[in-house]
Amino acid sequence: MARAQSLILVNTGHGKGKSSAAFGVMARGWARGWTVGVVQFVKSGKWKTGERKLADHLGIEWHTLGDGFTWESTDLDETAAKGRHAWEVARDKLASGAYQLLILDELTYAVTYGWVPIDEVVAGLEARAPGTNVVVTGRDAPPELVDIADTVTEMRKVKHAYDQGIRASKGIEY
């Protein structure tokens, strides 16, 4: 069996753990001496997350380019513009050849919400520099993304503490 020059992994589904799994790959790549970058499409810098603290500590490049969850947005045009900008940043990084791993956290939402056409995303991923592995996260991965991915994992919620009225916990969800 041959080794791939680089891989596209997609973590999708309605269960928890899509981004957490991607950040596990981030840590693994860093531990192998890779240059790693993260582009977040939805989350804003307001949340002080554990994964961001880890990335800062490890010297991993991190771009939080969203303005928060869409249901909290006061200006959906601005939210969409930020999503498009995040894709431009991600596309440039994919093509640069400077990374062995890029995490495109919540990219699927940029497609689902109509900020970025799926054909642009597919073209950008397929045109990535040789040796650039990519992990894409988010619910409802479009079929076109699933088709070009090498590995697709669907997270399915069986049970979640939030359903019992338990709020997100530091160190567990963020």
Buried (B, 14 or more C-beta within 10 A) or exposed (E): EEEEEBBBBBBBBEBBBBBBBBBEBBBEBBEEEBBBBBBBBBBBBEEEBBBBEBBEEEEBBBBBBBBBBBEEBEEEEEBBEBBBBBBEBBBEBBEBEBBBBBBBBBBBBBBBBEBBEBEBBBEBBEEBBEEBBBBBBBBEBBEBBEEEBEEBBBBEEEEEEEEEEEEEEEEEBB
